Amino acid sequence: MDVYEAMFRVKTYECQVDGTIRIASLMQYLQEAAAVQAETLGFGFKRLREINSYWVLSNFRMEITRLPSWGGQLTIRTWPSGSGRVIASREFVGMDREGRELFRAGSEWMVLDKQKNRPKNLFRLDWDLPRTGEKVLSEELTRLQRREDYQKVDHVRVPFSSIDLNGHVNNTEYVRWGLDALRRTSKGERDVRCVQVSYLSEVFEDDELDVLVCSNGCDQFQILGMQSDTKTDVYLMEVAY
């Protein structure tokens, strides 16, 4: 199993008002660790650019024990954990300086063809991707399912600052918008225990999104991001406190 370790120190500008790191900022750490290891294994940004493609995050779930605070040092361990025809999975574990676990996460990724805007068949790529690997979540990672009882709480016009190397909205921005929407409904006052996001379609600069929220029961909420004009679902997000 190819395990990569990356060390980070939490910066002031990555923290929220209580001094802990924003979840969107923490996800950026995970994204960076994954990107660096993918490069070393031969299927990173440079290799994909040669075939006019890029990795896109399809599904992600993070279970949080404790968020690191400003100045805190954390180590992220990550490794590829399996692949099928379209989906490749990757695991993450975060630990503090003393080796105590902070969080764990599972993720699923696709290689998207830029020209066709469709996922590539991973079996047809000459990559040594593992078919199986150790998983860190207690339950199998499955995609979130849409509900019908949402209420609109926010509207976002995508700024240029949300666009990443691949020319579309970065996956961490959706999480930021979702947590902001919960805050506006007075549902975002407590410590987040778990976040899951299932990505459905790409979004680009100047696109407009409606952000809707519904309750899944006790201390659990689901967020839907939807294109304002076409009503196309963009992402589903679930937050548990």
C-alpha positions as CSV (number, residue, x, y, z in Angstrom):
1,M,0.0,0.0,0.0
2,D,1.5,3.3,-1.1
3,V,1.0,5.7,1.8
4,Y,2.0,9.4,1.6
5,E,2.4,11.6,4.6
6,A,2.2,15.4,4.5
7,M,2.6,17.8,7.4
8,F,0.7,21.1,7.7
9,R,0.5,23.9,10.2
10,V,-2.8,25.7,10.6
11,K,-2.6,29.4,9.6
12,T,-4.6,32.3,11.1
13,Y,-6.4,33.0,7.8
14,E,-7.6,29.4,7.6
15,C,-9.4,29.6,11.0
16,Q,-13.0,30.4,12.0
17,V,-14.1,32.5,14.9
18,D,-13.5,29.8,17.5
19,G,-9.9,29.3,16.4
20,T,-10.3,25.9,14.7
21,I,-9.7,25.4,11.0
22,R,-12.5,25.9,8.6
23,I,-13.6,22.6,7.1
24,A,-13.2,23.9,3.6
25,S,-9.6,24.8,4.4
26,L,-9.0,21.4,5.9
27,M,-10.3,19.8,2.7
28,Q,-7.8,21.9,0.8
29,Y,-5.0,20.2,2.8
30,L,-6.4,16.8,1.8
31,Q,-6.7,17.9,-1.9
32,E,-3.0,19.0,-1.8
33,A,-1.8,15.7,-0.2
34,A,-3.8,13.7,-2.8
35,A,-2.4,15.8,-5.7
36,V,1.2,15.5,-4.6
37,Q,1.0,11.7,-4.2
38,A,-0.8,11.3,-7.5
39,E,2.1,13.1,-9.2
40,T,4.7,10.8,-7.6
41,L,2.7,7.7,-8.6
42,G,2.5,8.8,-12.2
43,F,-1.2,9.8,-12.6
44,G,-1.3,13.4,-11.4
45,F,-2.0,16.8,-13.0
46,K,0.9,16.7,-15.5
47,R,0.1,13.2,-16.8
48,L,-3.6,14.0,-17.1
49,R,-2.9,17.2,-19.0
50,E,-1.2,15.0,-21.7
51,I,-4.5,13.3,-22.3
52,N,-6.6,16.5,-22.0
53,S,-8.2,15.3,-18.8
54,Y,-8.3,16.0,-15.0
55,W,-9.3,14.4,-11.8
56,V,-12.7,15.4,-10.3
57,L,-14.0,14.6,-6.9
58,S,-17.2,12.6,-7.1
59,N,-18.0,11.7,-3.5
60,F,-16.4,12.6,-0.2
61,R,-17.1,11.9,3.5
62,M,-15.2,13.1,6.5
63,E,-15.7,11.9,10.1
64,I,-14.3,14.4,12.6
65,T,-13.1,13.7,16.1
66,R,-11.5,17.1,16.6
67,L,-10.6,20.0,14.4
68,P,-7.0,21.3,14.7
69,S,-6.6,24.9,15.9
70,W,-4.5,27.9,14.9
71,G,-0.8,27.0,15.1
72,G,-1.5,23.3,15.4
73,Q,0.6,20.8,13.5
74,L,-1.2,18.0,11.7
75,T,-0.1,15.1,9.6
76,I,-2.3,13.7,6.8
77,R,-1.8,10.2,5.7
78,T,-3.3,9.3,2.3
79,W,-3.3,6.4,-0.1
80,P,-5.3,5.1,-3.1
81,S,-7.6,2.4,-2.0
82,G,-9.2,0.8,-5.0
83,S,-10.5,1.4,-8.5
84,G,-13.2,0.3,-10.9
85,R,-14.1,1.1,-14.5
86,V,-14.9,4.8,-13.7
87,I,-14.2,5.4,-10.0
88,A,-10.9,5.4,-8.1
89,S,-11.0,5.7,-4.3
90,R,-8.7,7.3,-1.8
91,E,-8.4,7.4,2.0
92,F,-7.2,10.0,4.4
93,V,-6.4,10.0,8.1
94,G,-5.4,13.2,10.0
95,M,-3.3,13.1,13.2
96,D,-2.1,15.8,15.6
97,R,1.5,16.2,16.8
98,E,1.1,13.5,19.4
99,G,-0.3,11.0,16.9
100,R,-3.9,11.2,18.1
101,E,-6.5,10.9,15.4
102,L,-8.3,14.1,14.4
103,F,-10.4,12.9,11.5
104,R,-10.7,10.2,8.8
105,A,-12.1,10.5,5.3
106,G,-13.0,8.4,2.3
107,S,-13.3,9.8,-1.3
108,E,-14.1,8.7,-4.8
109,W,-12.7,10.3,-7.9
110,M,-13.2,10.2,-11.7
111,V,-10.9,11.2,-14.6
112,L,-12.9,13.6,-16.7
113,D,-12.2,14.2,-20.4
114,K,-12.1,18.0,-21.0
115,Q,-13.3,17.9,-24.6
116,K,-16.1,15.3,-24.1
117,N,-16.9,16.3,-20.5
118,R,-17.3,12.6,-19.8
119,P,-15.5,10.2,-17.4
120,K,-12.8,8.1,-18.9
121,N,-12.7,4.3,-18.5
122,L,-9.8,3.8,-16.0
123,F,-9.2,0.2,-17.3
124,R,-8.2,1.7,-20.7
125,L,-5.5,3.9,-19.1
126,D,-2.0,2.4,-18.6
127,W,-1.9,3.1,-14.9
128,D,-1.1,0.9,-12.0
129,L,-4.2,1.7,-9.9
130,P,-5.0,-0.7,-7.1
131,R,-8.2,-2.6,-7.5
132,T,-8.7,-2.9,-3.7
133,G,-7.2,-1.3,-0.6
134,E,-7.7,-0.5,3.1
135,K,-10.7,1.7,3.9
136,V,-10.9,3.9,6.9
137,L,-14.7,4.6,7.3
138,S,-16.8,2.3,9.4
139,E,-19.4,2.1,6.6
140,E,-19.2,1.8,2.9
141,L,-19.1,5.2,1.1
142,T,-22.3,5.6,-0.9
143,R,-23.7,8.6,-2.8
144,L,-26.2,10.9,-1.1
145,Q,-29.8,10.8,-2.4
146,R,-31.9,13.9,-3.1
147,R,-34.8,14.8,-0.9
148,E,-37.9,16.9,-1.8
149,D,-38.5,19.1,1.3
150,Y,-35.8,21.8,0.8
151,Q,-36.1,25.5,1.5
152,K,-34.0,28.1,-0.3
153,V,-31.7,30.0,2.0
154,D,-29.0,31.4,-0.2
155,H,-28.0,32.5,-3.7
156,V,-24.5,32.4,-5.1
157,R,-23.0,33.9,-8.2
158,V,-19.8,32.1,-8.8
159,P,-16.8,34.5,-8.5
160,F,-13.5,34.1,-10.4
161,S,-11.8,33.4,-7.0
162,S,-13.7,30.1,-6.8
163,I,-12.2,28.7,-10.0
164,D,-9.3,26.3,-9.7
165,L,-6.5,24.9,-12.0
166,N,-9.0,22.9,-14.0
167,G,-11.1,25.9,-14.9
168,H,-14.2,25.0,-12.8
169,V,-15.3,25.6,-9.2
170,N,-13.1,23.9,-6.7
171,N,-14.7,21.1,-4.7
172,T,-14.0,22.8,-1.4
173,E,-16.0,25.9,-2.4
174,Y,-19.3,23.9,-2.4
175,V,-18.6,22.9,1.2
176,R,-18.0,26.5,2.1
177,W,-21.3,27.6,0.5
178,G,-23.2,24.8,2.2
179,L,-21.9,25.6,5.7
180,D,-22.6,29.3,5.1
181,A,-26.2,28.4,4.2
182,L,-26.6,26.4,7.4
183,R,-25.2,29.4,9.4
184,R,-27.9,31.6,7.8
185,T,-30.6,29.2,9.1
186,S,-29.1,29.3,12.6
187,K,-28.2,25.6,12.2
188,G,-24.4,26.1,12.2
189,E,-23.6,27.0,15.8
190,R,-22.2,23.6,16.9
191,D,-19.2,21.4,16.2
192,V,-19.5,19.4,13.0
193,R,-19.1,15.7,13.5
194,C,-19.4,14.6,9.9
195,V,-19.6,16.1,6.4
196,Q,-20.4,14.3,3.2
197,V,-20.6,15.8,-0.3
198,S,-21.8,14.1,-3.6
199,Y,-20.9,16.1,-6.6
200,L,-23.3,16.0,-9.6
201,S,-22.2,18.6,-12.2
202,E,-19.6,21.2,-12.8
203,V,-20.0,24.9,-12.2
204,F,-18.1,27.8,-13.8
205,E,-17.5,31.5,-13.3
206,D,-20.6,33.6,-13.3
207,D,-23.0,30.6,-13.0
208,E,-25.7,31.2,-10.4
209,L,-26.7,28.7,-7.8
210,D,-29.5,28.5,-5.3
211,V,-28.5,26.8,-2.0
212,L,-31.4,24.9,-0.3
213,V,-31.5,23.2,3.1
214,C,-33.6,20.6,4.8
215,S,-33.4,18.7,8.0
216,N,-32.8,14.9,8.1
217,G,-33.7,14.7,11.7
218,C,-31.9,15.3,15.0
219,D,-28.7,17.3,14.4
220,Q,-28.5,16.3,10.7
221,F,-29.1,18.5,7.7
222,Q,-28.9,18.2,3.9
223,I,-27.9,20.9,1.5
224,L,-28.7,21.0,-2.2
225,G,-26.9,23.3,-4.7
226,M,-28.9,23.9,-7.8
227,Q,-28.4,25.9,-11.0
228,S,-30.7,28.9,-10.7
229,D,-31.7,29.0,-14.4
230,T,-31.8,25.3,-15.5
231,K,-32.7,23.9,-12.0
232,T,-29.9,21.3,-12.6
233,D,-28.7,19.7,-9.4
234,V,-25.0,20.6,-8.8
235,Y,-24.2,18.9,-5.4
236,L,-25.7,17.3,-2.4
237,M,-24.1,17.8,1.0
238,E,-25.0,16.3,4.4
239,V,-23.8,17.7,7.7
240,A,-24.2,16.1,11.1
241,Y,-23.5,17.9,14.4
